[in-house]
Amino acid sequence: MTEYIAQCRWVRSDHIKAHVVGNYVHLDEVSDGETQAGVALRVDTARTFARGILALADEIEGGEVAEPATPQPLRVGDRVRIVRPEQGEHNGKTGILEEIDTEDDLLPYRIADENGAFLTWAGAVEKVDEPANADDYRALLLVRASRMLEDTEHTAADLIALARFLNGE
C-alpha cells in the first residue's frame, strides 16, 4: 500500500499520513504513534487540497504565488478521461459525460462514446481540456432526451426543448 507521510517540524512523533482506503484518499493525523483523527476525501477534493498545499509552499518561498486551481464542475456533455471505470478495460479512455448520479458515491458517472452509445460507469473522471465537437454534443443531448421521453408521446420540439434544458439553457 502506497502512503505519503509529512512529519511535523517540531514534534518528530507527529505526522500526517495520506493513503488510499477504498475509493477515497484518507488523511490521518498521528501523534505519538496513535491516530488522532482521519478524513476521507473524494479524489477531486484531494487533488484540489494538494494544489492548495503547493500554493502555500510557493508563498513561503517567495516564489510565484499561485491560487489553487478551482476545479470546474463537471457537466453532462463534457469530454472526460475515465480514471476509475467500472471495468478496467476503459481506464484512460475518453468519452462524453452522459449522466451524473449524485446518489451514487461509487460509480456516479455514466460515460458514452463519441456516437452516444453507453461505454461504462466510472467512479472518477477528469475533464479533458479540448472541447467536444459541438455537433456530437448536441446529438448526445438529443439521445439522452430521447431516452428520457421514450415511454411518452412526444414531438421533435419536445426533444429539442428537453435537450436545451439538459444543456442548462
URVEN-V385397 format. One record per residue. PHI is phi in radians with two decimals (NA if undefined). OMEGA is omega as a letter, one per 30 degrees, with the letter a starting at -180 (* if undefined). BURIAL is 1 if it has 9 or more other C-alpha atoms within 8 Angstrom, else 0. Layout:
# URVEN-V385397
PHI,OMEGA,BURIAL + PHI,OMEGA,BURIAL
This chain:
# URVEN-V385397
NA,l,0 + -1.37,l,0 + -2.53,l,0 + -2.12,a,0 + -2.16,l,0 + -1.99,a,0 + -1.44,l,1 + -1.11,a,1 + -1.14,a,0 + -1.80,a,0 + -2.08,a,0 + -1.07,a,0 + -1.49,l,1 + -1.78,l,1 + -2.80,l,1 + -1.92,l,1 + -2.03,l,1 + -1.96,l,1 + -2.76,a,1 + -1.65,l,1 + -2.23,a,0 + 1.10,a,0 + -1.83,a,0 + -2.23,l,1 + -1.56,a,1 + -1.88,l,1 + -1.93,l,1 + -2.03,l,1 + -1.62,a,1 + -2.07,l,1 + -2.30,a,1 + 0.92,l,0 + 1.41,a,0 + -1.96,l,0 + -1.23,a,1 + -1.68,a,0 + -2.74,l,0 + -2.47,l,1 + -2.32,l,0 + -1.76,a,1 + -1.99,l,1 + -1.15,a,1 + -0.98,a,1 + -1.12,l,0 + -1.19,l,0 + -1.10,l,1 + -1.12,l,0 + -1.09,l,1 + -1.08,a,0 + -1.09,l,0 + -1.11,l,1 + -1.11,l,1 + -1.11,l,0 + -1.07,l,0 + -1.11,l,1 + -1.12,l,1 + -1.09,l,0 + -1.09,l,1 + -1.08,a,1 + -1.13,a,0 + -1.33,a,0 + 1.37,l,0 + -1.30,l,0 + -1.10,l,0 + -1.45,l,1 + -1.96,l,0 + -1.22,l,0 + -1.03,l,0 + -1.13,l,0 + -1.64,a,0 + -1.12,l,0 + -1.30,l,0 + -1.09,l,0 + -1.25,l,0 + -2.28,l,0 + -0.96,a,1 + 1.74,l,1 + -1.16,l,1 + -1.42,a,1 + -2.32,l,1 + -1.79,a,1 + -1.41,a,1 + -1.74,l,1 + -2.34,a,1 + -1.41,l,1 + -1.10,l,1 + -2.11,a,0 + -1.00,a,0 + -1.10,a,0 + -1.68,a,1 + -1.05,l,1 + 1.53,l,0 + -1.26,l,0 + -1.87,l,1 + -2.85,a,1 + -1.92,l,1 + -1.22,a,1 + -1.71,a,1 + -2.77,l,1 + -2.15,l,1 + -1.64,a,1 + -1.20,l,0 + -1.56,a,0 + -1.91,l,0 + -1.39,a,0 + -1.52,a,0 + -2.38,a,1 + -1.42,a,1 + -1.88,l,1 + -1.66,a,1 + -1.97,l,1 + -1.95,l,1 + -1.39,a,1 + -1.08,a,0 + -1.65,l,0 + 1.54,l,1 + -1.43,l,0 + -0.97,l,0 + -1.93,a,1 + -2.98,l,1 + -1.64,a,1 + -2.39,l,1 + -1.54,l,1 + -2.63,l,1 + -2.41,l,1 + -2.11,l,0 + -1.17,l,1 + -1.65,a,1 + -1.09,a,0 + -1.21,a,0 + -1.22,l,0 + -1.23,l,1 + -0.98,a,0 + -1.03,l,0 + -1.15,l,0 + -1.11,a,1 + -1.12,l,1 + -1.08,l,1 + -1.09,l,1 + -1.09,l,1 + -1.10,l,1 + -1.16,l,1 + -1.08,l,1 + -1.12,l,1 + -1.08,l,1 + -1.07,l,1 + -1.11,a,0 + -1.21,a,0 + -1.80,a,1 + -1.03,a,0 + -1.68,a,0 + -2.19,l,0 + -1.43,a,0 + -2.61,l,0 + -1.89,l,0 + -1.05,l,0 + -1.08,l,0 + -1.10,l,0 + -1.07,a,1 + -1.12,l,1 + -1.08,l,0 + -1.17,l,1 + -1.05,l,1 + -1.11,l,1 + -1.07,l,0 + -1.10,l,1 + -1.43,l,1 + 1.51,a,0 + -1.45,*,0
